[in-house]
Amino acid sequence: MTRVVVADDQPVVLEGFAAILAAAPDLEIVGTAPDGEELVALVGRTQPDVAVVDVRMPVLDGIAATARVVAEHPDTRVLVLTTFDLDEYVYDALQAGASGFLLKDVTAARLVEGVRAVADGSMLLGPNVTRRLVQDVAARSHPASSAGRAPSGGPAPSDAPGLADLTPRETEVLLAVARGLSNAEIAGELVIGEETVKSHVSEVLRKLGCRGRVQLVIAAYEAGLV
């Protein structure tokens, strides 16, 4: 069972999303929260696999809550819900370490699939979001360097902080993550165990100083690897 918590300040939306997810045979709702502060406390108590988090919440908004959850409970992946496809908040959420986001008008089936994908280690972006999102986040992170960036899309791989510290296998895993593969898919492609993949991903995150898989994609893009 994949353990899930849901956070939203609108009771009807909160109850609706929780009910949709609870109806899936492989998902278990272990708690709900009406604001970001309660979400962080809830994650601490229940240690869920996935937190489904609304961006706009009182007390502590979804972005700040995501940053705290990722920093304090790295085994919990965050799926952010947003009203607008390229909402300004989406960029901040990804930088905070969210594993991805979906629009709040998502279908029930897509929501369930999204939670499963994030739990499996995939990077999840909304259906209308393309490579431009990653490029824009990278540009916002390094506006000075991106202004004079060559068409290849980033500095030479040897110039990327932490990249030289990766082993050949870790580099393979990074490239696979950048292609959007899940841990299971990476394991199949590299013919290694899924737990081994998780270990490699954790080490790549540590060496590159990234908080989540989306940031790994950004790092790979900035390094000119993709």
Backbone as ProteinMPNN parsed JSONL, in Angstrom:
{"seq_chain_A": "MTRVVVADDQPVVLEGFAAILAAAPDLEIVGTAPDGEELVALVGRTQPDVAVVDVRMPVLDGIAATARVVAEHPDTRVLVLTTFDLDEYVYDALQAGASGFLLKDVTAARLVEGVRAVADGSMLLGPNVTRRLVQDVAARSHPASSAGRAPSGGPAPSDAPGLADLTPRETEVLLAVARGLSNAEIAGELVIGEETVKSHVSEVLRKLGCRGRVQLVIAAYEAGLV", "coords_chain_A": {"N_chain_A": [[0.834, -1.205, 0.0], [0.454, 2.23, -0.788], [1.084, 4.973, 1.144], [-0.698, 7.907, 1.782], [-1.068, 11.449, 2.237], [-3.228, 14.303, 2.259], [-3.46, 17.752, 1.543], [-5.347, 20.665, 1.737], [-7.038, 23.777, 1.763], [-9.71, 24.025, 1.275], [-12.54, 22.517, 2.306], [-14.378, 20.861, 0.821], [-12.946, 20.223, -1.508], [-10.727, 19.002, -0.335], [-11.887, 16.761, 0.963], [-12.96, 15.54, -1.271], [-10.72, 14.878, -2.951], [-9.377, 13.192, -1.18], [-11.23, 11.119, -0.918], [-11.326, 10.134, -3.53], [-8.717, 9.136, -3.863], [-8.625, 7.29, -1.774], [-10.316, 5.362, -2.703], [-8.886, 3.869, -4.465], [-7.408, 0.698, -4.729], [-4.753, 0.287, -3.971], [-3.892, 2.464, -2.574], [-3.632, 4.298, 0.452], [-5.185, 6.534, 2.569], [-3.753, 8.338, 5.037], [-4.129, 10.583, 6.473], [-5.343, 14.007, 6.61], [-4.966, 17.53, 5.953], [-5.669, 20.993, 6.683], [-4.032, 23.152, 6.215], [-0.645, 24.342, 5.546], [1.059, 24.201, 7.783], [-0.113, 22.313, 9.484], [0.08, 20.206, 7.759], [2.864, 19.658, 7.628], [3.296, 18.807, 10.253], [1.613, 16.589, 10.243], [2.825, 14.922, 8.325], [5.161, 14.383, 9.709], [4.143, 12.807, 11.768], [2.919, 10.62, 10.487], [4.532, 9.724, 8.39], [4.182, 9.442, 5.437], [4.171, 8.049, 2.057], [3.594, 9.697, -0.067], [2.716, 13.129, -0.375], [-0.011, 15.03, -1.159], [-0.4, 18.199, -2.183], [-1.913, 21.358, -1.937], [-1.249, 24.503, -3.492], [-2.021, 27.102, -2.595], [-2.579, 27.878, 0.573], [-3.602, 28.664, 3.951], [-1.793, 29.965, 6.879], [0.679, 28.376, 6.505], [1.914, 28.32, 3.348], [1.599, 26.152, 0.424], [4.043, 25.943, -0.931], [6.103, 26.679, 0.897], [5.533, 24.72, 2.765], [6.081, 22.43, 1.285], [8.863, 22.683, 0.917], [9.725, 22.339, 3.568], [8.797, 19.75, 4.15], [10.237, 18.209, 2.282], [12.84, 18.753, 3.126], [12.841, 17.905, 5.821], [11.695, 15.386, 5.799], [12.744, 13.414, 3.746], [11.968, 11.01, 2.539], [9.362, 11.232, 1.868], [7.487, 12.029, -0.886], [6.414, 14.869, -2.761], [3.492, 15.917, -4.319], [2.301, 18.51, -6.064], [-0.61, 20.508, -6.278], [-2.117, 22.741, -8.512], [-3.826, 25.684, -9.693], [-3.398, 26.934, -12.135], [-1.78, 26.262, -15.259], [0.872, 27.166, -15.85], [1.42, 28.555, -13.552], [2.954, 31.026, -11.494], [3.651, 30.061, -9.032], [4.264, 27.422, -9.46], [6.901, 27.187, -10.375], [8.33, 27.899, -8.076], [7.522, 25.834, -6.406], [8.67, 23.578, -7.601], [11.346, 24.234, -7.319], [11.448, 24.06, -4.606], [11.521, 21.398, -4.2], [9.472, 19.673, -4.954], [8.053, 16.738, -6.423], [6.602, 16.961, -8.647], [3.71, 18.26, -10.438], [0.131, 18.72, -10.746], [-2.821, 19.909, -12.407], [-5.616, 21.347, -10.667], [-8.047, 20.676, -11.727], [-7.869, 18.124, -12.508], [-8.63, 14.817, -13.707], [-10.2, 12.09, -11.926], [-8.992, 9.602, -12.419], [-6.527, 10.385, -13.47], [-5.417, 11.707, -11.29], [-5.068, 9.611, -9.449], [-3.282, 8.023, -10.929], [-1.18, 9.826, -11.031], [-0.334, 10.04, -8.337], [0.528, 7.437, -7.932], [2.643, 7.338, -9.779], [4.44, 9.27, -8.775], [4.997, 8.132, -6.309], [6.376, 5.939, -7.174], [8.697, 7.018, -7.953], [8.84, 8.603, -10.183], [9.153, 11.597, -12.175], [6.708, 14.007, -12.323], [4.894, 15.943, -14.48], [2.436, 18.321, -15.51], [0.055, 17.715, -18.208], [0.258, 19.639, -20.273], [2.68, 20.807, -19.983], [5.912, 21.428, -21.088], [9.331, 20.969, -22.178], [10.043, 23.585, -21.878], [9.404, 24.439, -19.322], [11.375, 23.339, -17.618], [13.578, 24.655, -18.717], [12.93, 27.307, -18.158], [12.929, 27.308, -15.354], [15.604, 26.759, -14.902], [16.742, 29.05, -16.008], [15.759, 30.975, -14.265], [17.09, 30.251, -12.002], [19.745, 30.748, -12.592], [20.168, 33.458, -13.82], [22.171, 35.174, -14.835], [24.128, 33.551, -16.065], [22.546, 32.233, -17.931], [21.895, 34.187, -19.7], [23.99, 34.552, -21.47], [24.257, 32.08, -22.565], [25.317, 29.307, -24.469], [23.963, 27.812, -27.522], [23.844, 25.1, -26.997], [22.75, 24.778, -24.503], [23.777, 24.894, -21.875], [26.468, 24.954, -19.415], [29.687, 23.397, -19.944], [29.819, 19.873, -19.278], [31.917, 19.239, -17.492], [32.134, 21.521, -16.026], [30.011, 21.607, -14.319], [28.885, 21.809, -11.029], [29.663, 19.231, -8.782], [29.171, 17.227, -10.653], [31.427, 15.916, -11.655], [32.004, 14.271, -9.58], [30.348, 12.132, -9.73], [29.885, 8.635, -10.202], [30.353, 6.447, -13.068], [28.038, 4.813, -13.252], [26.227, 6.258, -11.681], [26.008, 8.513, -13.249], [24.709, 7.432, -15.458], [22.284, 6.817, -14.257], [21.412, 9.396, -13.59], [21.004, 10.483, -16.17], [18.931, 8.845, -16.994], [16.929, 9.538, -15.17], [16.607, 12.175, -15.989], [15.35, 11.758, -18.358], [12.886, 11.179, -17.532], [12.262, 8.675, -16.523], [10.928, 6.165, -14.337], [11.868, 4.678, -11.146], [11.529, 1.906, -11.367], [11.543, 1.575, -14.135], [14.119, 2.467, -14.74], [15.604, 0.538, -13.415], [14.955, -1.718, -14.939], [16.025, -0.979, -17.42], [18.773, -0.657, -16.904], [19.367, -3.053, -15.872], [19.493, -3.67, -13.089], [18.777, -3.869, -9.532], [15.751, -2.462, -8.118], [15.979, -1.275, -5.605], [18.658, -0.722, -5.628], [18.713, 1.238, -7.577], [17.301, 3.269, -6.259], [19.137, 3.834, -4.259], [21.258, 4.838, -5.796], [20.041, 7.111, -6.907], [19.589, 8.633, -4.606], [22.218, 9.144, -3.875], [23.116, 10.627, -6.059], [21.475, 12.865, -5.826], [22.483, 13.869, -3.428], [25.189, 14.451, -4.088], [24.906, 16.358, -6.109], [23.559, 18.288, -4.819], [20.773, 18.537, -4.903], [17.221, 18.732, -4.325], [15.181, 17.156, -5.249], [13.787, 15.056, -7.892], [12.996, 16.627, -10.046], [14.699, 18.794, -9.833], [17.039, 17.443, -10.419], [16.709, 16.972, -13.119], [16.827, 19.583, -14.032], [19.461, 20.171, -13.314], [20.838, 18.384, -14.963], [20.136, 19.413, -17.436], [21.286, 22.017, -17.272], [23.924, 21.269, -17.19], [24.412, 20.513, -19.717], [23.918, 17.947, -20.455], [21.517, 17.02, -21.381]], "CA_chain_A": [[0.0, 0.0, 0.0], [1.117, 3.53, -0.796], [0.467, 5.816, 2.163], [-0.867, 9.251, 1.216], [-1.767, 12.509, 2.962], [-3.733, 15.346, 1.363], [-3.586, 19.057, 2.2], [-6.067, 21.689, 0.975], [-7.816, 24.578, 2.702], [-11.128, 23.956, 0.923], [-13.023, 21.231, 2.812], [-14.998, 20.022, -0.215], [-11.852, 19.726, -2.354], [-9.932, 18.099, 0.495], [-12.615, 15.51, 1.135], [-13.124, 14.923, -2.585], [-9.463, 14.25, -3.355], [-9.102, 12.086, -0.265], [-12.146, 10.022, -1.245], [-10.888, 9.564, -4.818], [-7.501, 8.353, -3.647], [-8.931, 6.172, -0.873], [-11.048, 4.343, -3.464], [-7.908, 3.039, -5.183], [-7.082, -0.434, -3.853], [-3.355, 0.271, -3.535], [-3.583, 3.721, -1.896], [-4.228, 4.44, 1.78], [-5.145, 7.891, 3.109], [-3.395, 8.246, 6.46], [-4.424, 11.846, 7.135], [-5.583, 15.205, 5.799], [-4.6, 18.765, 6.652], [-6.274, 22.179, 6.072], [-3.027, 24.186, 5.949], [0.71, 23.818, 5.428], [1.649, 23.915, 9.094], [-0.64, 21.025, 9.926], [0.61, 19.195, 6.854], [4.216, 19.3, 8.057], [3.144, 18.012, 11.474], [0.989, 15.323, 9.852], [3.86, 14.104, 7.682], [6.045, 13.927, 10.778], [3.488, 11.757, 12.556], [2.477, 9.454, 9.715], [5.575, 9.283, 7.451], [3.565, 8.905, 4.224], [5.001, 7.941, 0.853], [3.285, 10.841, -0.928], [1.858, 14.204, 0.143], [-0.678, 15.791, -2.216], [-0.406, 19.505, -1.523], [-2.407, 22.538, -2.65], [-0.303, 25.618, -3.408], [-2.531, 28.237, -1.815], [-3.162, 27.494, 1.859], [-3.29, 29.619, 5.019], [-0.807, 29.677, 7.917], [1.913, 28.076, 5.781], [1.457, 27.947, 2.009], [2.051, 24.866, -0.078], [5.447, 25.98, -1.332], [6.9, 26.622, 2.118], [5.296, 23.407, 3.37], [6.822, 21.463, 0.465], [10.286, 22.814, 1.249], [9.961, 21.744, 4.887], [8.585, 18.299, 4.066], [11.368, 17.63, 1.552], [14.054, 18.876, 3.947], [12.739, 17.176, 7.084], [11.229, 14.012, 5.573], [13.106, 13.173, 2.348], [11.341, 9.812, 1.974], [8.013, 11.605, 1.436], [7.484, 12.796, -2.127], [5.336, 15.853, -2.772], [2.786, 16.192, -5.574], [1.655, 19.805, -5.863], [-1.785, 20.819, -7.088], [-2.175, 24.162, -8.817], [-4.981, 26.073, -10.496], [-2.988, 27.359, -13.469], [-0.786, 25.385, -15.848], [2.207, 27.719, -15.648], [1.331, 29.456, -12.41], [4.239, 31.434, -10.937], [3.949, 29.236, -7.869], [4.773, 26.129, -9.88], [8.356, 27.268, -10.409], [8.813, 27.88, -6.696], [7.268, 24.507, -5.845], [9.681, 22.674, -8.131], [12.599, 24.592, -6.671], [11.351, 23.622, -3.207], [11.759, 19.961, -4.141], [8.305, 18.87, -5.315], [8.315, 15.732, -7.448], [5.827, 17.298, -9.824], [2.449, 18.92, -10.144], [-1.026, 18.503, -11.6], [-3.852, 20.928, -12.278], [-6.656, 20.951, -9.719], [-9.209, 20.144, -12.436], [-7.457, 16.815, -12.984], [-9.632, 13.757, -13.567], [-9.948, 11.169, -10.826], [-8.039, 8.584, -12.87], [-5.211, 11.004, -13.617], [-4.917, 11.973, -9.941], [-4.597, 8.337, -8.911], [-2.082, 7.663, -11.682], [-0.129, 10.753, -10.642], [0.169, 9.649, -7.027], [1.28, 6.189, -8.128], [3.882, 7.641, -10.491], [5.343, 9.965, -7.86], [5.414, 7.144, -5.312], [7.315, 5.03, -7.829], [9.939, 7.727, -8.207], [8.82, 9.336, -11.447], [8.926, 13.033, -12.172], [5.391, 14.179, -12.912], [4.517, 17.296, -14.876], [1.12, 18.383, -16.117], [0.04, 17.291, -19.611], [0.581, 20.712, -21.21], [3.971, 21.377, -19.642], [6.956, 20.858, -21.922], [10.708, 21.247, -21.802], [10.162, 25.005, -21.548], [9.322, 24.599, -17.873], [12.698, 23.081, -17.072], [14.452, 25.726, -19.182], [12.587, 28.537, -17.447], [13.398, 27.174, -13.98], [17.06, 26.889, -14.952], [17.047, 30.461, -16.257], [15.465, 31.726, -13.048], [18.109, 29.907, -11.014], [21.032, 31.327, -12.987], [19.853, 34.431, -14.867], [23.369, 35.764, -15.443], [24.766, 32.603, -16.964], [21.662, 31.846, -19.012], [21.809, 35.274, -20.67], [24.99, 34.37, -22.5], [24.42, 30.644, -22.721], [25.452, 28.822, -25.834], [22.789, 27.071, -27.957], [23.813, 23.74, -26.467], [21.823, 24.792, -23.382], [24.35, 24.88, -20.547], [27.909, 24.906, -19.342], [30.256, 22.094, -20.231], [29.595, 18.96, -18.162], [33.005, 19.277, -16.524], [31.997, 22.719, -15.208], [28.838, 21.487, -13.459], [29.257, 21.448, -9.651], [29.304, 17.901, -8.316], [29.023, 16.238, -11.715], [32.663, 15.141, -11.758], [32.058, 13.325, -8.463], [29.468, 11.009, -10.001], [30.457, 7.451, -10.83], [29.713, 6.192, -14.37], [26.68, 4.304, -13.052], [25.397, 7.363, -11.196], [25.74, 9.37, -14.408], [23.675, 6.742, -16.224], [21.025, 6.988, -13.538], [21.026, 10.798, -13.758], [20.468, 10.649, -17.521], [17.641, 8.158, -17.04], [15.994, 10.404, -14.44], [16.365, 13.341, -16.837], [14.42, 11.326, -19.411], [11.58, 10.988, -16.911], [12.005, 7.277, -16.187], [10.693, 5.83, -12.935], [12.886, 3.783, -10.601], [11.322, 0.577, -11.933], [11.983, 1.607, -15.532], [15.584, 2.569, -14.731], [16.1, -0.777, -13.009], [14.833, -2.607, -16.087], [16.921, -0.559, -18.487], [20.167, -0.86, -16.512], [19.451, -4.429, -15.37], [19.895, -3.65, -11.684], [17.622, -3.896, -8.644], [15.1, -1.176, -7.877], [16.569, -0.691, -4.398], [19.95, -0.172, -6.048], [18.403, 2.492, -8.271], [16.968, 4.255, -5.228], [20.393, 4.207, -3.614], [22.001, 5.684, -6.729], [19.347, 8.397, -7.008], [19.868, 9.366, -3.366], [23.607, 9.598, -3.906], [23.195, 11.691, -7.057], [20.847, 14.029, -5.195], [23.42, 14.404, -2.437], [26.381, 14.999, -4.721], [24.568, 17.541, -6.899], [22.898, 19.259, -3.961], [19.394, 18.709, -5.365], [16.207, 18.304, -3.368], [14.23, 16.225, -5.842], [14.065, 14.604, -9.25], [12.845, 17.739, -10.983], [15.954, 19.551, -9.781], [18.045, 16.663, -11.12], [16.513, 17.239, -14.543], [17.351, 20.93, -14.265], [20.911, 20.079, -13.221], [21.31, 17.71, -16.177], [19.97, 20.39, -18.518], [22.281, 23.068, -17.12], [25.233, 20.699, -17.439], [24.547, 20.199, -21.119], [23.776, 16.499, -20.667], [20.263, 16.799, -22.117]], "C_chain_A": [[0.869, 1.255, 0.0], [0.37, 4.452, 0.154], [0.468, 7.271, 1.693], [-1.515, 10.186, 2.223], [-2.163, 13.574, 1.949], [-3.887, 16.633, 2.144], [-4.257, 20.05, 1.269], [-6.939, 22.462, 1.96], [-9.304, 24.609, 2.385], [-11.665, 22.579, 1.313], [-13.592, 20.307, 1.739], [-13.928, 19.401, -1.114], [-11.022, 18.697, -1.592], [-10.603, 16.741, 0.626], [-12.764, 14.767, -0.192], [-11.872, 14.202, -3.037], [-9.139, 13.048, -2.48], [-9.973, 10.875, -0.598], [-11.735, 9.333, -2.547], [-9.688, 8.65, -4.611], [-7.763, 7.131, -2.772], [-9.643, 5.041, -1.606], [-10.113, 3.436, -4.256], [-7.436, 1.93, -4.255], [-5.657, -0.427, -3.298], [-2.932, 1.549, -2.826], [-4.318, 3.785, -0.563], [-4.072, 5.881, 2.258], [-4.885, 7.804, 4.611], [-3.604, 9.568, 7.191], [-4.668, 12.962, 6.147], [-5.256, 16.432, 6.637], [-5.196, 19.968, 5.925], [-5.277, 23.301, 5.782], [-1.638, 23.555, 5.97], [1.352, 23.444, 6.742], [1.184, 22.563, 9.608], [-0.147, 19.891, 9.035], [1.987, 18.725, 7.311], [4.149, 18.426, 9.309], [2.579, 16.629, 11.164], [1.999, 14.385, 9.207], [4.822, 13.557, 8.731], [5.458, 12.78, 11.57], [3.284, 10.472, 11.767], [3.51, 8.903, 8.737], [4.982, 8.681, 6.175], [4.564, 8.794, 3.071], [4.828, 9.175, -0.031], [2.414, 11.841, -0.182], [1.306, 14.958, -1.057], [-1.009, 17.154, -1.632], [-0.926, 20.613, -2.432], [-1.408, 23.675, -2.469], [-0.783, 26.688, -2.449], [-3.247, 27.757, -0.57], [-2.786, 28.527, 2.909], [-2.226, 29.102, 5.971], [0.57, 29.432, 7.305], [1.494, 27.597, 4.397], [2.102, 26.649, 1.533], [3.516, 24.824, -0.461], [6.355, 25.865, -0.119], [6.748, 25.261, 2.793], [6.061, 22.327, 2.61], [8.301, 21.482, 0.814], [10.594, 22.154, 2.584], [9.811, 20.233, 4.86], [9.781, 17.636, 3.392], [12.638, 17.652, 2.403], [14.021, 17.981, 5.181], [12.362, 15.707, 6.913], [11.484, 13.63, 4.117], [12.484, 11.938, 1.723], [9.911, 10.078, 1.52], [8.108, 12.471, 0.181], [6.256, 13.697, -2.165], [4.795, 16.047, -4.184], [1.962, 17.453, -5.353], [0.47, 19.969, -6.812], [-1.862, 22.325, -7.288], [-3.352, 24.464, -9.735], [-4.6, 26.381, -11.94], [-1.797, 26.55, -13.964], [0.646, 25.876, -15.644], [2.158, 28.819, -14.59], [2.733, 29.771, -11.887], [4.644, 30.536, -9.775], [4.558, 27.887, -8.249], [6.294, 26.119, -9.872], [8.935, 27.159, -8.996], [8.631, 26.496, -6.069], [8.319, 23.508, -6.327], [11.029, 22.952, -7.5], [12.619, 24.134, -5.218], [11.542, 22.118, -3.07], [10.567, 19.085, -4.446], [8.668, 17.889, -6.43], [7.514, 15.995, -8.713], [4.543, 18.004, -9.444], [1.383, 18.538, -11.154], [-1.979, 19.67, -11.416], [-4.962, 20.421, -11.366], [-7.912, 20.442, -10.409], [-8.908, 18.766, -13.036], [-8.581, 15.793, -12.815], [-9.239, 12.835, -12.415], [-8.887, 10.134, -11.212], [-6.627, 9.152, -12.958], [-4.589, 11.303, -12.252], [-4.338, 10.706, -9.328], [-3.308, 7.905, -9.602], [-0.9, 8.536, -11.265], [0.493, 10.385, -9.305], [1.0, 8.375, -7.144], [2.636, 6.466, -8.774], [4.904, 8.302, -9.566], [5.87, 8.994, -6.799], [6.466, 6.202, -5.878], [8.636, 5.713, -8.17], [9.982, 8.491, -9.5], [8.708, 10.832, -11.203], [7.615, 13.264, -12.912], [5.115, 15.647, -13.205], [3.171, 17.234, -15.565], [1.173, 18.11, -17.608], [0.436, 18.377, -20.607], [1.94, 21.352, -20.939], [5.055, 20.664, -20.442], [8.328, 21.201, -21.366], [10.913, 22.703, -21.391], [10.139, 25.243, -20.052], [10.689, 24.41, -17.236], [13.655, 24.201, -17.463], [14.194, 27.013, -18.408], [13.068, 28.479, -15.999], [14.906, 27.348, -13.927], [17.459, 28.352, -15.144], [16.804, 31.305, -15.014], [16.519, 31.46, -11.982], [19.423, 30.601, -11.302], [20.824, 32.335, -14.108], [21.081, 34.983, -15.565], [23.988, 34.828, -16.46], [23.881, 32.257, -18.14], [21.579, 32.922, -20.07], [22.806, 35.082, -21.797], [25.241, 32.915, -22.814], [24.469, 30.263, -24.189], [24.225, 28.012, -26.215], [22.715, 25.658, -27.419], [22.985, 23.652, -25.198], [22.468, 24.757, -22.026], [25.849, 24.843, -20.588], [28.409, 23.511, -19.676], [30.065, 21.183, -19.032], [30.687, 19.025, -17.101], [32.909, 20.477, -15.596], [30.855, 22.613, -14.206], [29.248, 21.044, -12.061], [28.768, 20.061, -9.278], [29.258, 16.833, -9.381], [30.255, 15.348, -11.836], [32.769, 14.097, -10.655], [31.193, 12.094, -8.698], [30.247, 9.844, -10.608], [29.788, 7.261, -12.194], [28.28, 5.691, -14.221], [25.741, 5.405, -12.575], [25.066, 8.322, -12.332], [24.663, 8.746, -15.291], [22.308, 6.931, -15.577], [20.516, 8.42, -13.68], [20.397, 11.026, -15.126], [19.099, 9.988, -17.647], [16.567, 8.966, -16.323], [15.622, 11.602, -15.298], [15.415, 13.022, -17.983], [13.034, 11.041, -18.856], [11.255, 9.565, -16.531], [11.78, 7.105, -14.692], [11.815, 4.922, -12.458], [12.77, 2.386, -11.205], [11.819, 0.523, -13.379], [13.507, 1.691, -15.641], [16.191, 1.217, -14.388], [16.066, -1.749, -14.183], [15.825, -2.274, -17.184], [18.377, -0.851, -18.168], [20.435, -2.262, -15.956], [20.077, -4.455, -13.968], [18.635, -3.647, -10.832], [17.047, -2.513, -8.401], [15.653, -0.492, -6.63], [17.934, -0.086, -4.71], [19.752, 1.158, -6.765], [18.114, 3.589, -7.255], [18.223, 4.751, -4.531], [21.205, 5.136, -4.501], [21.365, 7.076, -6.825], [19.631, 9.25, -5.775], [21.284, 9.935, -3.377], [23.797, 10.726, -4.924], [22.588, 12.986, -6.512], [21.817, 14.692, -4.226], [24.595, 15.105, -3.109], [26.095, 16.282, -5.502], [23.845, 18.603, -6.081], [21.468, 19.551, -4.375], [18.413, 18.155, -4.342], [15.248, 17.27, -3.937], [14.569, 15.937, -7.287], [13.924, 15.722, -10.276], [14.127, 18.563, -11.004], [17.089, 18.781, -10.442], [17.937, 16.882, -12.622], [17.092, 18.611, -14.904], [18.878, 20.896, -14.261], [21.491, 19.437, -14.473], [21.211, 18.647, -17.375], [21.053, 21.46, -18.46], [23.679, 22.561, -17.42], [25.455, 20.345, -18.897], [24.413, 18.714, -21.424], [22.516, 16.161, -21.451], [19.876, 18.089, -22.811]], "O_chain_A": [[1.882, 1.328, 0.695], [-0.827, 4.687, -0.007], [1.495, 7.799, 1.266], [-2.401, 9.781, 2.974], [-1.519, 13.73, 0.912], [-4.381, 16.625, 3.272], [-3.801, 20.26, 0.145], [-7.511, 21.878, 2.88], [-10.083, 25.168, 3.157], [-11.283, 21.577, 0.709], [-13.32, 19.106, 1.745], [-13.987, 18.216, -1.441], [-10.66, 17.653, -2.134], [-9.974, 15.701, 0.428], [-12.705, 13.539, -0.242], [-11.936, 13.048, -3.46], [-8.685, 12.015, -2.97], [-9.501, 9.738, -0.563], [-11.787, 8.108, -2.655], [-9.651, 7.531, -5.121], [-7.193, 6.064, -3.001], [-9.581, 3.889, -1.178], [-10.511, 2.348, -4.673], [-7.095, 2.198, -3.103], [-5.382, -1.059, -2.278], [-1.756, 1.719, -2.505], [-5.476, 3.381, -0.459], [-2.956, 6.392, 2.342], [-5.697, 7.263, 5.361], [-3.3, 9.68, 8.379], [-4.256, 12.884, 4.989], [-5.266, 16.383, 7.867], [-5.236, 19.984, 4.695], [-5.643, 24.3, 5.163], [-1.47, 22.398, 6.356], [2.11, 22.477, 6.812], [1.981, 21.767, 10.106], [0.025, 18.76, 9.491], [2.244, 17.522, 7.374], [4.859, 17.425, 9.414], [3.004, 15.627, 11.739], [2.025, 13.192, 9.507], [5.247, 12.404, 8.651], [6.181, 11.881, 11.998], [3.451, 9.374, 12.297], [3.398, 7.759, 8.296], [5.254, 7.522, 5.863], [5.652, 9.369, 3.112], [5.777, 9.641, -0.661], [1.496, 11.463, 0.547], [2.068, 15.467, -1.879], [-1.804, 17.26, -0.698], [-0.446, 20.788, -3.552], [-0.789, 23.797, -1.412], [-0.03, 27.132, -1.582], [-4.382, 27.284, -0.638], [-1.761, 29.198, 2.778], [-1.807, 27.947, 5.885], [1.51, 30.186, 7.553], [0.799, 26.589, 4.273], [3.024, 26.126, 2.159], [4.165, 23.786, -0.33], [7.274, 25.046, -0.104], [7.713, 24.714, 3.327], [6.623, 21.416, 3.217], [8.921, 20.433, 0.987], [11.615, 21.48, 2.721], [10.602, 19.514, 5.472], [10.283, 16.62, 3.871], [13.413, 16.696, 2.403], [15.027, 17.374, 5.549], [12.667, 14.879, 7.771], [10.541, 13.532, 3.332], [12.467, 11.817, 0.498], [9.309, 9.234, 0.856], [8.741, 13.527, 0.197], [5.192, 13.335, -1.664], [5.548, 16.307, -5.122], [1.032, 17.46, -4.546], [0.542, 19.616, -7.989], [-1.692, 23.093, -6.341], [-3.815, 23.591, -10.468], [-5.376, 26.125, -12.861], [-0.911, 26.194, -13.186], [1.532, 25.091, -15.305], [2.78, 29.871, -14.733], [3.596, 28.894, -11.841], [5.828, 30.28, -9.558], [5.281, 27.282, -7.457], [6.909, 25.155, -9.416], [9.896, 26.429, -8.755], [9.476, 26.04, -5.299], [8.801, 22.686, -5.547], [11.774, 22.026, -7.181], [13.683, 23.854, -4.665], [11.707, 21.611, -1.96], [10.622, 17.875, -4.227], [9.503, 18.194, -7.282], [7.718, 15.336, -9.733], [4.311, 18.31, -8.275], [1.681, 18.094, -12.263], [-1.949, 20.345, -10.387], [-5.22, 19.219, -11.296], [-8.765, 19.836, -9.759], [-9.597, 18.306, -13.946], [-9.386, 15.894, -11.889], [-8.084, 12.81, -11.99], [-7.994, 9.829, -10.422], [-5.656, 8.498, -12.577], [-3.378, 11.17, -12.077], [-3.248, 10.726, -8.757], [-2.358, 7.476, -8.948], [0.23, 8.061, -11.156], [1.715, 10.416, -9.157], [2.055, 8.257, -6.521], [3.652, 5.901, -8.369], [6.082, 7.944, -9.57], [7.046, 9.035, -6.439], [7.34, 5.726, -5.154], [9.58, 5.064, -8.622], [11.04, 8.984, -9.892], [8.229, 11.272, -10.158], [7.437, 12.761, -14.021], [5.104, 16.484, -12.303], [2.808, 16.208, -16.14], [2.23, 18.257, -18.221], [0.911, 18.054, -21.695], [2.309, 22.328, -21.592], [5.106, 19.435, -20.467], [8.462, 21.662, -20.232], [11.842, 23.019, -20.648], [10.795, 26.163, -19.565], [11.115, 25.22, -16.412], [14.453, 24.65, -16.642], [15.131, 27.725, -18.046], [13.559, 29.475, -15.468], [15.432, 28.002, -13.026], [18.402, 28.831, -14.516], [17.553, 32.242, -14.739], [16.812, 32.327, -11.159], [20.138, 30.999, -10.382], [21.258, 32.098, -15.235], [21.041, 35.237, -16.769], [24.333, 35.235, -17.569], [24.382, 32.01, -19.238], [21.234, 32.636, -21.216], [22.516, 35.406, -22.948], [26.322, 32.554, -23.279], [23.76, 30.821, -25.026], [23.5, 27.558, -25.329], [21.635, 25.068, -27.385], [22.548, 22.56, -24.834], [21.74, 24.595, -21.046], [26.448, 24.717, -21.656], [27.635, 22.554, -19.689], [30.136, 21.64, -17.892], [30.395, 18.876, -15.915], [33.507, 20.486, -14.52], [30.744, 23.46, -13.32], [29.897, 20.008, -11.914], [27.587, 19.75, -9.44], [29.301, 15.645, -9.062], [30.13, 14.15, -12.092], [33.537, 13.143, -10.775], [31.289, 11.118, -7.955], [31.149, 10.041, -11.422], [28.745, 7.865, -12.447], [27.401, 6.099, -14.98], [24.593, 5.479, -13.013], [23.971, 8.881, -12.376], [23.801, 9.453, -15.813], [21.309, 7.172, -16.256], [19.319, 8.635, -13.87], [19.367, 11.691, -15.23], [18.212, 10.507, -18.325], [15.436, 9.072, -16.799], [14.46, 12.005, -15.336], [14.754, 13.913, -18.516], [12.115, 10.704, -19.603], [10.1, 9.254, -16.242], [12.371, 7.817, -13.88], [12.622, 4.449, -13.259], [13.779, 1.754, -11.518], [12.44, -0.455, -13.793], [14.112, 1.071, -16.515], [17.176, 0.799, -14.997], [17.011, -2.507, -14.404], [16.401, -3.167, -17.806], [19.139, -1.247, -19.05], [21.567, -2.609, -15.618], [21.049, -5.165, -13.711], [17.538, -3.445, -11.352], [17.761, -1.513, -8.467], [15.782, 0.731, -6.599], [18.32, 0.931, -4.133], [20.532, 2.092, -6.581], [18.621, 4.705, -7.374], [18.357, 5.941, -4.246], [21.779, 6.112, -4.02], [22.065, 8.089, -6.823], [19.885, 10.449, -5.889], [21.515, 11.064, -2.942], [24.551, 11.667, -4.678], [23.133, 14.07, -6.72], [21.956, 15.915, -4.205], [24.952, 16.223, -2.738], [26.932, 17.184, -5.553], [23.552, 19.688, -6.584], [20.992, 20.676, -4.222], [18.73, 17.232, -3.592], [14.569, 16.577, -3.179], [15.514, 16.497, -7.842], [14.655, 15.754, -11.266], [14.586, 18.98, -12.068], [18.013, 19.394, -10.976], [18.949, 16.969, -13.317], [17.751, 18.777, -15.931], [19.516, 21.52, -15.108], [22.514, 19.887, -14.99], [22.098, 18.671, -18.227], [21.67, 21.778, -19.476], [24.536, 23.331, -17.856], [26.547, 19.927, -19.281], [24.754, 18.269, -22.519], [22.457, 15.125, -22.114], [18.851, 18.14, -23.492]]}, "name": "protein", "num_of_chains": 1, "seq": "MTRVVVADDQPVVLEGFAAILAAAPDLEIVGTAPDGEELVALVGRTQPDVAVVDVRMPVLDGIAATARVVAEHPDTRVLVLTTFDLDEYVYDALQAGASGFLLKDVTAARLVEGVRAVADGSMLLGPNVTRRLVQDVAARSHPASSAGRAPSGGPAPSDAPGLADLTPRETEVLLAVARGLSNAEIAGELVIGEETVKSHVSEVLRKLGCRGRVQLVIAAYEAGLV"}
